[in-house]
Amino acid sequence: MTADPAFWNNLAEKYSRQPLADPDSFERKIAVTTSRMTSRDVVLDIGCGTGSLALRLAPSAAHIHGLDLSSEMIRIANGKARAQQIDNVTFHTGPFDDSFTAFEAESLDGICAYSLLHLVDDLPAALGRIYRLLKPGGFFISSTVCLGESWVPYGPILQVMRWFGKAPPVKILPKAALENELRRTGFIDLLQPDVGAKPIIAFIVAAKPR
């Protein structure tokens, strides 16, 4: 993820108050995700933001861990967990890189990355780290904005927005490139369930071989 937590910290309060852009699609994504889970599972939500996904997944797992670069996002997430009296969620602050050592290799049953992969600096490294953390047979579910699917010239638009501090660095990914990178990492059984998301969203379910 972009290495400037200040951008996300400044955005956190506004972000937490915004309604979901596509609530119906989000509900379908949660249904797909929980269908892969058991009550014994330990699952990591990378780029968890203010905890919306992690808290929704909590009833379907033994424990959910959320990780986000932004301390403000995590502060809000912890407040939501307390308000909802959910005690099987732990939130962590920091980047998803080699400094994140909360888990041993092959220790997680599942990993989620919603709205994240287009923001990482090194996609192959991030996917490799996810792959190593998963147990054999573990699932990886991602929802990624793939601006490479659009005719809109997002590159220069985003560059101008970055000059004004209104956008983070974003990779212009086509869906096929993301799929190829997942397969190159070693993931198998890639599926793209129809969750009613916009055409630029790649919602992908994948597995680590047993």
C-alpha positions, 0 to 999 in steps of 0.5 A: 500500500502507499507508504503515506499513512497521513493521507489515510489518517486525514481521510478516516473520519470522512470515510467512516461517515460515507455510505457504501457506494454499492451496498447490494454488491457488498452484501453479495461479496460478504455472502460469497466470502462467508460461504468459504469460511467455517466457525474454526477459521482465522481470517485476515482482512488486509486494508481493513479500513474502519473495520466494516468487512472484518466486523461483518465476517466475525460471526462466521469465524473463530477470529478475524484480524484486520490490518490497516496502515492508518492508525485513525482507521484502526481507532474507528474500527476498534470503536465500532467493535466495542459498540457492537460488542464483537470480541473475536476481532483484533485490529493491527496498525501498519503496512502489509510488508516484511515488517508485518510479523503477526503470523507465521507462514501457513497459519491463516485459513483465509485472507481478504483484500477488498479495495486494496490490490490496486494500491499496493506498491509491489503487487507480486510481492504482496501476493507472494506474502499472502500466499505464504501466510495461507494454509494449504487449501486456504482461500484468498478473496479480493475485490479490486478496482481495475481501471485498465478496463475503462476507456476513461484516461484515469492515469492523467486524471489521478496524477492531477488529483495526487498533485492536490493531495486528493488521491493516493498512488493507484495502479491502472490494472486490467483484470487479465493482468491481475488474474495472471499475477494470481496464477503466477503466484501459485493460486488456483481455482480462480472464480469471478462470481457475479456479485452485481459490481461495476464492470471495473471491479474484479471480485476474485475468489482463489485458493492455495493448493492443498 
